[in-house]
Amino acid sequence: MPAQTIYEILFATFAFLLGACVGSFLNVCIYRLPLDMSVDEPKRSFCPLCKYQIPWTSNLPLITWLVQRGKCKNCKAPIPFRYFGVELLTALMFLAVWGQLAYRSGTQFPGNWILLFPMFTFASLLIVATFIDFEHYIIPDGVTIGGTIVGLVFSAGLPWMHGETTFGVQENIRSLAWSAVGAAGGFALLWLVSWLGKLAFGRRKLVFETPVPFVWKLEGERAKFTADGTDYWWDELFGSEKDTLVMQCERIEFEGETCGPCEVRSLYEKLTLAGKQHDLNEAKEFSGTLTKIEFRRIAMGFGDVKFIACIGAFLGWQAVLFTIMAASVIGAFIGGVPKLIGKKEWSAKIPFGPYLALGALLWFFYGRELVDWYWNTIAAPPAEL
């Protein structure tokens, strides 16, 4: 076997195994970050059910889940397939990133090898953001703001991330500038889309023929509002701190008191009931029944706005434009096709973050080719006869 082939197999294997190990840590982040838990304490992974701290011999990426048939070694509780899936996805993602940089992007000195670490980091951020957003409909600041800072730092130290071919003070400054333009431009553009969407959607009003139950409950640092079996994150019902949510309550139980029928008005942190204002920061839970609710409907969460800034910091402003466009097209397709074929139940609510992550990956792997194809085929002027 040629030495070059052996060399390529070794590096591909290393990328895959490294990805599996990193994927194990990403599972920790996906579980703990939404719960405001430290990813470093306790240091060892543990079973969410019995709290058994798992020794390293029973925490081998990919292997352990298969050997233990997806069950906790201590209490035999099922371990979700997601844990194995994240490890496998990360391993395959690292392998794909290695292949992209090793084979498809050229080998100018110092080559694209030096970009493996920042791109592995970027892929990890996309995976964590996607899985947390799927489950909790949030993207933690540690991923978005932290990722943006990391992208800026990498760009300042590795000018090849933004098209520079040499290393020097001027090249590093230019790279940092392009990274900052990508982050700031992405943030501003998606914030504008969100703001315009809020204006376009206006206020949403839900009216019920008969009173339906509702519950407001604090979960960690966020509150969840459930009305007629539908869950809403409280902060996502307000486009700004000045927006007002109005409920027509048949009955409401708040701080040990029951009243109704009555109109309840609420800002994000304040609730007015029977002429008295209450601080929701001090509330744990309240409930009742209602016949109407009116609130501001927003186009997307603010976490998505910060997430595109992270993407721009790593990939630049061109990637931001491509990512937003691709995410919008993919989202419209996934949300629209099931309705067209009469399978509305298939179009479950999916947050926008995973679409942004997929759009960013499309840019990294095939973005420039897709742009060239678009301009040369779809947008090309018709040939003269």
C-alpha positions, 0 to 999 in steps of 0.5 A, a space after each residue: 500500500 502506498 505511503 500516501 494512502 496509509 497517511 490518508 487512512 491514518 488521518 481520516 481515522 484520527 478525525 473520526 475517532 476525535 469526533 466521536 470523543 468530542 461528541 461524547 462531550 457535546 452530549 454533556 453540553 446538550 444536556 447541561 447547558 439548558 439546565 444552567 448546569 456546569 459542563 465541568 462539575 461533576 466532571 464525569 457523566 452521570 445517568 439522569 435517572 439514578 445519578 450514577 457517575 459513569 467511569 471512563 471504562 463505561 463511557 467509551 464513545 459509540 462502543 458503550 451505547 452499543 455494548 450496553 444496548 442503550 441502557 444504564 449499567 447501574 439502573 438499566 434505564 433506557 439511554 436515548 438514542 440521541 447520545 449515540 447519534 450525537 457521537 456518530 454525527 460528530 465523528 462523521 462531521 469531523 471526517 467530512 471537515 477533514 476531507 473538505 480541507 484536505 482535498 477540496 480546498 487546495 493545499 497552499 502553505 501552510 495549507 488548510 490543515 491549520 484550519 481543522 481546529 477552528 472548523 472542528 470547533 465550529 461544527 461542534 457549536 452547530 451540533 450543540 445549538 441544533 440539538 438544544 434548539 430542537 428540544 428546548 427552543 433556545 440557543 444558550 448564550 454560551 453557544 451564540 455569544 461565546 461562539 462569536 467571540 471564539 470565531 473572532 479570536 480564531 480569525 485574528 490568529 488564523 487569517 486563512 479563515 477569511 481568504 488570506 494566503 499569508 501570515 502577518 499583521 496586516 493579514 491578521 487585521 484584515 481577517 479579524 475585520 472580515 470576521 467582525 463584519 460577518 458577525 455584525 452584519 449577520 446580527 443586524 440583518 437577522 434582527 431586521 428580519 425579526 423586527 419586520 416580521 413582528 410588524 408584519 405578523 402584528 398581534 395574535 389573538 386566540 379565542 375559545 368558545 368555552 374556557 380552557 385551562 392555562 398554567 404559567 410555570 417557572 422552569 429554570 430561568 425561563 417560564 413556560 406558558 401552557 394554554 389549551 395543551 399548547 406550550 409557549 416560552 413566556 419570553 417568546 410571547 413578547 417582542 419587546 419589554 413594552 409589549 403587553 399580553 392580555 388574557 380574559 380569564 374565567 378564573 385565575 389562581 395567583 399567590 393563593 388567591 382566586 378571582 374571576 372573571 377578569 381581564 389580566 394584563 401582563 408585561 414580560 416581568 409584571 402582571 396586573 390583576 384586580 388593579 394590583 401589579 405583581 412581580 413575575 420574578 418572584 412567582 413560581 406558578 399560577 393557573 386558571 381558565 381563559 377564553 381569550 388571549 392576545 399577544 405579540 407574535 414574533 418571527 423568530 427568537 433572539 437566540 437565532 439572531 445571536 446564532 447568525 452572528 456566530 456563523 458570520 464570525 467564523 465564515 464571513 459576510 458572504 456565508 451569512 447571506 447564503 445561510 439566511 437564504 438557504 435556511 429560509 428555503 429549507 424551512 419553507 420546503 419542510 414546512 410547506 410540502 407536508 401541507 400540500 400533500 395533506 399531511 399537516 401533522 408532519 410539519 411539526 414546529 421546528 425552530 429556525 436554529 437547525 435551519 441556520 446550522 444546515 445552511 452554514 454547513 451547505 456554505 462550508 461544503 458546497 456554498 461557492 459551487 451552489 452560488 456559481 450554479 445559480 448564477 450560471 443557470 437559474 439567473 443567467 440571461 436566456 441565450 439569444 436565438 
